[in-house]
Amino acid sequence: MNLLEIENLTKRFGGLEALASFSLSVREGEIVGIIGPNGAGKTTLFNCITGFLPFDSGSAFFDGNDIKGKKPYQIVNLGLARTWQLVKAFFGMRVMDAMMVPSFSKRAMSRHSSEKARQEKVEKLLQEMGLEKNIWLDVDNLNQGELRLLDISRALVTCPRVLLLDEPFSGLSHKEIENISKVVRNLNNEGLTIVIIEHRLGELMKLVQKIVVINFGQKIAEGIPEEIVQEPPVIEAYLGKRRTKVGLA
């Protein structure tokens, strides 16, 4: 069953076509990776799917619901959550307070009606993420790896069925990447469907079942990781025409 279905999505910024008739299907229980050079349209795709940008044509369905034109909060309430390339943490707030904000979403409140239940849910998430020692610290005092975990945790508070991760490994050490990867695997094993934008190809390949490649707003390849890195259009997009015989592994 496809939980997320994007058909011929096009987004223009003036004369620039950031996404051109882009299509994507994500099956329930999958981990899907989206890769492409800088400026290829990857984050624009996430922004369109989650209601932060309107798109010009095409369709987007989540769990059978038409999400074109819906507001971000409406899409969250359907069960589609995201993180950000640049962590949008609530600086100046304590970790616990920053986590409680998304707990007041309609979807979260329908599953945990009392404030006590929502607080217990937040505490459990922080413990699972290894952030329990930071619960009463200011967000400003977290390091980059902890901020990434907090961003993921805040998305999980809304009880999503699909989680979109925008460059979760960006700026992290090898140890921190291993920790995030473990979190992603555990979430997927619990039934969460995950779509990841990432430039760290080696680490991404170990996580995903399917890779989609975007270049200049167009999908140029789709398939399993072992095969996709050998596709000439993919190698050309990353390395240029003169290096098309060189693999990306």
C-alpha positions in Angstrom: 0.0 0.0 0.0 1.3 3.4 -1.0 1.0 5.9 1.9 2.4 8.8 0.0 1.7 9.3 -3.7 3.0 12.3 -5.7 2.1 12.6 -9.4 3.6 15.1 -11.8 4.3 17.7 -9.2 5.6 21.0 -10.7 6.8 24.0 -8.7 8.0 27.2 -10.3 9.7 30.3 -8.8 9.1 32.8 -11.5 10.9 31.5 -14.6 12.7 28.8 -12.7 11.2 25.3 -12.6 12.4 23.9 -9.3 10.4 20.7 -9.7 9.3 19.4 -13.1 6.5 16.8 -13.3 8.1 14.9 -10.3 6.5 11.7 -9.2 7.1 9.6 -6.1 5.5 6.6 -4.4 6.3 5.6 -0.9 5.0 2.3 0.4 4.0 1.7 4.0 7.0 0.5 6.1 9.6 1.7 3.6 12.7 3.8 4.2 13.2 5.8 1.0 16.3 8.0 0.3 16.2 11.1 -1.9 19.5 12.3 -3.2 20.8 14.9 -5.7 23.2 17.7 -6.1 22.7 21.0 -4.2 19.9 23.0 -5.6 18.3 19.9 -7.3 14.9 20.5 -5.7 14.9 18.1 -2.8 14.0 20.4 0.1 11.5 22.2 -2.3 9.8 18.8 -2.7 9.5 18.4 1.1 8.2 22.0 1.4 5.5 21.2 -1.2 4.5 17.9 0.3 4.1 19.4 3.8 2.2 22.5 2.8 4.9 25.1 3.3 4.9 25.9 -0.4 2.0 25.7 -2.8 2.8 23.8 -6.1 1.7 24.8 -9.5 0.4 21.5 -10.9 0.2 17.8 -10.2 -1.2 15.9 -7.2 -0.2 14.8 -3.8 -2.1 12.2 -1.7 -1.2 11.0 1.8 -3.0 7.9 3.1 -5.7 8.5 0.4 -6.2 12.1 1.4 -5.7 14.9 -1.1 -3.1 17.2 0.6 -2.7 19.8 -2.2 -3.6 23.2 -0.9 -3.7 22.0 2.8 -2.0 24.0 5.6 1.0 22.5 7.3 -0.9 21.9 10.6 -3.7 20.0 8.6 -1.1 17.7 7.0 0.5 17.1 10.4 -2.9 16.1 11.8 -3.2 13.5 9.0 0.0 11.9 10.2 2.8 13.4 8.1 5.6 15.1 10.0 9.0 16.4 9.1 12.3 17.7 10.3 14.4 20.6 8.8 17.8 20.9 7.1 18.5 23.8 9.5 17.1 22.7 12.9 14.2 24.9 13.9 14.5 24.5 17.6 12.8 26.8 20.1 16.0 28.5 21.4 15.5 30.2 24.8 13.1 27.4 25.9 13.9 24.3 28.0 14.0 20.9 26.2 10.8 19.7 27.9 8.9 22.9 27.0 10.1 22.7 23.4 8.8 19.1 23.2 5.4 20.0 24.7 4.6 22.5 22.0 3.8 19.9 19.3 2.0 17.8 21.9 -0.9 20.2 21.5 -1.5 19.3 17.9 -4.9 17.8 17.2 -3.4 14.4 16.3 -1.3 14.2 19.4 -4.2 15.3 21.7 -6.5 12.7 20.1 -4.1 10.0 21.3 -3.1 11.5 24.6 -6.0 13.6 25.8 -4.6 14.7 29.2 -1.6 17.0 29.7 -0.1 14.3 32.1 -0.4 11.7 29.4 1.3 14.0 26.8 4.1 14.8 29.3 4.6 11.1 29.9 4.8 10.5 26.1 7.4 13.3 25.8 9.5 11.9 28.7 9.4 8.4 27.1 10.5 9.8 23.7 13.4 11.8 25.3 14.5 8.6 27.1 14.4 6.6 23.9 16.5 9.3 22.2 19.0 9.4 25.0 18.1 13.0 25.8 16.6 12.4 29.3 19.5 14.0 31.0 18.9 17.2 29.1 15.1 17.4 29.8 15.4 20.6 31.9 18.3 22.2 30.1 17.9 25.2 27.7 17.8 24.2 24.1 20.6 26.6 23.5 22.9 24.3 25.5 22.5 21.3 23.2 25.2 20.3 20.8 24.4 19.7 17.1 23.8 15.9 17.5 21.4 16.5 20.4 19.6 19.2 18.4 19.1 16.7 15.6 17.6 14.2 18.0 15.4 16.9 19.5 14.1 17.9 16.1 13.2 14.2 15.3 11.7 13.8 18.8 9.5 16.9 18.3 8.2 15.5 15.0 7.5 12.1 16.7 5.4 13.8 19.4 2.7 14.4 16.7 2.3 10.6 16.3 3.1 10.5 12.5 2.7 7.5 10.1 5.3 9.0 7.8 8.4 11.0 8.8 10.3 13.2 6.4 14.0 13.8 7.5 15.8 16.6 5.7 19.6 16.0 5.9 19.6 14.5 9.4 23.4 13.7 9.2 24.4 17.3 8.3 27.2 18.6 10.5 27.4 15.5 12.6 30.4 13.3 13.7 30.7 9.7 12.6 29.5 8.6 16.1 26.5 10.9 16.0 25.6 9.7 12.5 25.7 6.1 13.8 23.4 7.1 16.7 20.8 8.8 14.3 21.0 5.8 12.0 20.2 3.5 14.9 17.2 5.7 15.8 15.9 5.6 12.2 16.2 1.8 12.1 14.4 1.4 15.4 11.6 3.7 14.3 11.2 1.8 11.1 11.1 -1.5 12.9 8.3 -0.1 15.0 6.3 0.5 11.8 7.2 4.1 10.9 7.6 4.9 7.2 10.5 7.3 6.6 11.8 9.4 3.7 15.3 10.9 4.0 17.0 13.6 2.1 20.8 13.2 2.6 24.1 14.0 1.0 26.1 11.5 3.0 25.6 8.7 0.5 27.6 6.0 2.2 25.6 6.2 5.4 22.3 6.6 3.6 22.8 3.5 1.5 23.0 1.4 4.6 19.6 2.6 5.8 17.2 2.7 2.8 15.4 0.2 0.6 15.0 2.5 -2.3 16.8 5.6 -3.7 15.2 8.4 -5.8 17.6 10.8 -7.6 16.7 14.4 -8.4 18.6 16.7 -10.7 17.4 20.1 -11.9 14.0 19.3 -10.5 13.5 16.1 -12.4 13.7 12.5 -11.3 16.5 10.9 -13.2 16.7 7.5 -11.5 15.0 5.3 -9.0 15.9 1.9 -7.6 17.7 -0.1 -5.0 20.9 1.5 -3.6 23.3 -1.1 -5.1 22.1 -0.4 -8.6 21.3 3.3 -8.5 24.9 4.3 -7.8 26.0 2.6 -11.1 23.5 4.5 -13.2 25.3 6.8 -15.7 22.8 9.7 -15.3 23.4 9.6 -11.5 27.2 9.5 -11.8 27.1 12.3 -14.3 24.9 14.4 -12.0 27.4 14.1 -9.2 30.7 13.9 -11.0 30.2 15.3 -14.5 30.3 13.8 -18.0 34.0 13.1 -18.0 33.6 10.8 -15.0 30.6 8.8 -16.0 32.5 5.5 -15.8 33.4 6.1 -12.2 31.1 4.6 -9.5 29.8 6.5 -6.4 30.2 3.7 -3.9 
